[in-house]
Amino acid sequence: MRCSAVSLGSGTIINAIATGFGSAFGVDLKIKADVELIDNGKKIVNGISIDNPTLKPSLVERCVKNVFDHFEVDYSAKISTIGDIPIKSGLSSSSAASNAAVLATIGALGEKVDSNLVLDLAIKSSFEENLTVTGAYDDATASYFGGITVCNNMERKILKKDKFKEDIKVIVLMPEFKKNVDVNRMKLIKDYVDMAFEKCMNGDYYKALFLNGLLYSSALNFPSNISVDALEAGAITAGLSGTGPSYVALCYPEDEKNVENALKKHGETIITKPSNDGAKILY
């Protein structure tokens, strides 16, 4: 009784903390979870992050336990994760890990996969581990379904789904800035984030992403010139991802090198691409 599943990282179009409404897009960075069930009636779950052994496995362990509670089973389990999403970078590593953990556990049990159940149990686990302010339904759905999701995070509703139709590169900047999650300051920009969200609902995702990035970087004291540097180098759009400290820039392949060079001045970069393919069970 084993199962392996993967889920995506995601980049921010609209951060939902200010208003409760958000949008995100799947990126081709993943976390894989491997679950092995042990039929001993003890409900003991042990987890490990293979590529980051010092990382506490409490989130994925919680995910497995919540799946067991839902299906009223008393297995024990081992869960391991491995991936290429930087931790605490604003690229939804928690959403990817929790989605993959829940999906792999359901798969190991041989139960039917229900997308709403996977998302609900993953978000429940993140809340219980104090890893989310809003429930991050936008991040969770982009991680799970891929493509672009636009959401009412408060009601856990997807308002709109879309896919990337162009050949686009995503350049992720990971500067060594201290993370800052000042919710009160983010609430101050609510009315202006609403304006960016309206762009998003109209399908103008690139402008929405840029405006959102300017607003949140200002509120959280991150430099906004980084996004403009990316535009100057040829990016279609750029902005802060999540509550930072990472930034994402989207560009056409022919501009990739120029945009990467512009961002490299500010820190380490990763080159990836949007993903329209979501989470899945591997075996």
Order of alpha helices (4+ residues) and beta strands (2+ residues): beta-beta-beta-alpha-beta-alpha-alpha-alpha-beta-beta-beta-alpha-alpha-alpha-alpha-beta-beta-alpha-beta-beta
